[in-house]
Every structure is written in C-alpha cells, then in structure tokens.
Amino acid sequence: MNGNPTLEQTPLGAGVALRAGGEWTVHHAPALEKLVERTERSRDGSRASLVIDVSQISRLDTFGAWLIERLRRALTRGDTAPMIAGLSADYASLVEEVKRVKAVPEPAKVPFGPVRAVEAVGRTVVGVADTLLGLLNMTGSILSAFWRVILHPSHFRLTSTVHQLEQVCWRAVPIVVLITFLIGCIIAQQGIFQFRKFGADVFVVDMLGVLVLREIGVLLVAIMVAGRSGSAYTAELGSMRMREEVDALRTMGFDPTEVLILPRILALVIAMPILAFLGAMAALYGGGLTAWLYGGVQPDAFLSRLREAISINHFTVGLVKAPFMALIIGIIACVEGAAVQGSAESLGKHTTASVVKSIFFVIVVDGLFAIFFASIGV
C-alpha cells in the first residue's frame, strides 16, 4: 500500500460496507475531502445499513478522525447510525474524543418580512440607547477623574498630557493647514464662478469669511481630528485592552480613566481650538490667493472687504464650538476603545465605529450650535 487514502463501497450481507484505507491525515486533506464528499452524495437518501470499516487505515490524525465522524453523522438516518468497525486501540480514544464534539446547527434563515423589519428597528434603537448610555458613563468617569485631579494636583499626568498634545496638535498642523487651505481655494473659486454671472465677484469675500470662521473651518478640522486622533485613541486603548494592560493598571491600584483617558481628553480639548484657528487662517489665505489670481480681487481690496464682512462674533462662534467638538470626539473614541474585545476584528470594528460616530455627533452638535446662536442673534 502506497499510503494514499481510499474509501470503497462493498456489499456486506443486506447492507453496505465502507472500507477506508491508507493514511487519513491532514497531509492528504484534498483527496480525503473529495472521497468523503463523493461518498456522501452517492449514499444520499439510501436506507441500507452501513458499516464503516477502518481496519485498513495505516495512519490517523485528528483531521482524519473528524472526517470519519463527519461521514458517520452525514449517513445517519433517524436513530440509525453507521457502526465504525475495525478501530485499533491506538486510535479508539481519538475517534471517541471527536464524537463528543457537538455539531453546530446552521441558523434558520428567517425570510424578510414585517416582523423581521420591526425587529431590526428595535435592535437599532437598543444599539443607539447603549451608545448614549456608554457616552454618559464615560462622561461621568472623566468628570470624576478630573475632580480628583483638582483635589489632588499631584495626580495630574503632565508628561502624558504634553505628549498627547504633541501628537494631536503639533503633528496634526501640516495636514490641517494643507486641507483647509485647499478647501478655502475651492470655496473662493466656486464662489467667484457663480457670483461673476451677476457682476458681484467681490461678494465672495463675505461668503468666504462667514463660512470659514463660523462653520466650515471648525467643522472640517473636527472631522479631520476625528479621523486622525479619534481613531488613534480607539486603537491605542483597544490594544491595551487586548494586552490586558488596563487590567494591570487596576491591579496596581491606578484608575485607568485618570491615567489613560483624562490626559488624552485634556490634550484634545486644548488642541482643537488651536487647530481650528490655524485652519481658519489657512482657508482665508487660500481663498484670498484664489480671489487674487482667479478673480482679480486685489489683496488690499480683499482685506478691506473682509474687515467689513465679518466681526469678532463670527470668530468667537467658531472657537466656542471647538472644545465641545473635541470633548465629544475624545469621549466617543475612549468609549469605543474600552469596548474592544480580545481580537483584531473587534479592534478594527470599534475603530471604524469611533470615526463614524464622531463625525455624526460632530455634525449634529454643529447644527445645534447653529440653531442656538441664530436664536440669540449672534
């Protein structure tokens, strides 16, 4: 015998014997899979009694034992299961161990209908409620840790806060300035293109100033921070959860919120207004450059019109939003990071959820601020 696996059907009285031979090991996995599948198809629907003869098997490992058990289960009809004969003492315990593995039934496919639609809506509502509860819980933990730091200033992690400030502010300046500069150029170009039809090119300065300082500037920066720093927070905290570093901190008597989360939140709250200011200046510069080169609006005329179009209120409105947006991004990122389980799939899932939820809540908060400031006439 050359060791190649075989599985032959031979008559045995009123029934059939399936005689297995050769090496039933993972080394011959493709051939074994084909043999078993072919036998299962050929015996489909047959009621004849069966015996699986394994006396000619020269080598058997867990993979081969599972295929024999799979064949036995596939050929079971009601309460009648094929008998396994010729099993040597060396492999009996292995086959018996495989028999104890319970087959996982395939989940029943429920056709889509009104009940399933209502169930999906209910699950979504529960998921939203869980998200809001998680945000409230994290907010309470951060406020509690912040209060303890105020009472005991020696607990404040200055080095960690400065390090996080460098990561989320200083290192983010180039990309924030570049993107906002380009957005300012695009807004100015499109505005001039439309206003030129009415001979009102100069009004692009009014539009650019109000949009950038009140809405677009801080909103763009918040979205970039959510994608850059928020995802980084989630990935860092999630990796710590996977490596059980958070549990180690608790074991040593440290509060993870005070050590890991509070410095990140404070750094983000400090960094966001700075980045929003730099982003607004870059967008105005880009818009002014485009208005000069594309629209023929001279720099002195641009600056003069900008002083007339905007006031300190527009600048204040944009900066007031920034810390709140930073707080929301930080809380969501930390909630998702703390929810990571022990797998890479979970880490990727929660990192994606962190970015998506942060952008959603940032836009919602921006809309609420717009309504609030409009109601008080600012």
Secondary structure, 3 states (H helix, E strand, C coil): CCCCCEEEEEEECCEEEEEEEEEECHHHHHHHHHHHHHHHHHCCCCCCCEEEEEEEEEEECHHHHHHHHHHHHHCCECCECCEEECCCHHHHHHHHHHHCCCCCCCCCCCCCCHHHHHHHHHHHHHHHHHHHHHHHHHHHHHHHHHHHHHHCHHHCCHHHHHHHHHHHCHHHHHHHHHHHHHHHHHHHHHHHHHHHHHCCHHHHHHHHHHHHHHHHHHHHHHHHHHHHHHHHHHHHHHHHHHCCHHHHHHHCCCCHHHHHHHHHHHHHHHHHHHHHHHHHHHHHHHHHHHHHHCCCCCHHHHHHHHHHHCCHHHHHHHHHHHHHHHHHHHHHHHHHHHCCCCCHHHHHHHHHHHHHHHHHHHHHHHHHHHHHHHHCCC
